[in-house]
Structure formats: structure tokens, C-alpha cells
Amino acid sequence: QVQLVESGGGLVQPGGSLRLSCAASGIIFSINTMGWYRQAPGKQRELVAIISSDGTTNYADSAKGRFTISRDNAKNTVYLQMNSLKPEDTAAYYCNANVLGRRLEVYWGQGTQVTVSS
């Protein structure tokens, strides 16, 4: 079994920054794509950013220029640096990983809350 554990959420003022982390643990042979998604109350979960095993990244339009996704393959960890945060970034943020363990599966973290408010 594989677990993803997120950390780094919290309350921040508009214009501030936060760094989210998500560490994968368990029986892991390799991790393909890792990503961050978010879900605001009353809305569907949406992609924020993804990063492949070779470091190729893709971002939602809302994240481009403000957020940076990165990963440390040695630590099976993905990060999301969020700058210039806006109230509309308020949501629960979930990490996601395509993991080859006993079999190839997609795993989700439990979520970490990000609230942007003055």
C-alpha cells in the first residue's frame, strides 16, 4: 500500500506565499506523474499543476506565473510553491501520484486546506 501525506497548508493574506509538500511512502518502485489538484466548496476538483518523472511540467491557466511545481525523486516528494496568492485560490489542495508499487495505481493524499484571506 502507498500513502501520500500532504503538509504546508494554512491561512495566508492576499499576496502571500505558501509551500505545499506531499511525500509518498510504502512499496514504491517508481513514480510517474505527480500533481496537485484543488477543490473549493461547491466546485469540482480541478487540476493545478502536474510534473512528470523527467521534470516536464504543466499548469492550469490560473496557476501559470504564480505557482511552481517541483519534485525530489530521491524523497518521493512533490512540492507546490504558491506565490501572489489570491482569495480565489482558497481550496482544499490534494496531491496525486501515479505509482508503480505492487501494481500501477493512482493515489491521492488526504488534502490540506489553503485559505487566502485578509
C-alpha positions, 0 to 999 in steps of 0.5 A: 500500500502507498500513502501520500501525506500532504503538509504546508497548508494554512491561512495566508493574506492576499499576496502571500506565499505558501509551500505545499509538500506531499511525500509518498511512502510504502512499496514504491518502485517508481513514480510517474506523474505527480500533481496537485489538484484543488477543490473549493466548496461547491466546485469540482476538483480541478487540476493545478499543476502536474510534473512528470518523472523527467521534470516536464511540467504543466499548469492550469491557466490560473496557476501559470506565473504564480505557482511552481511545481517541483519534485525530489525523486530521491524523497518521493516528494512533490512540492507546490510553491504558491506565490501572489496568492489570491482569495480565489485560490482558497481550496482544499489542495490534494496531491496525486501520484501515479505509482508503480508499487505492487501494481500501477495505481493512482493515489491521492493524499488526504488534502490540506486546506489553503485559505487566502484571506485578509 
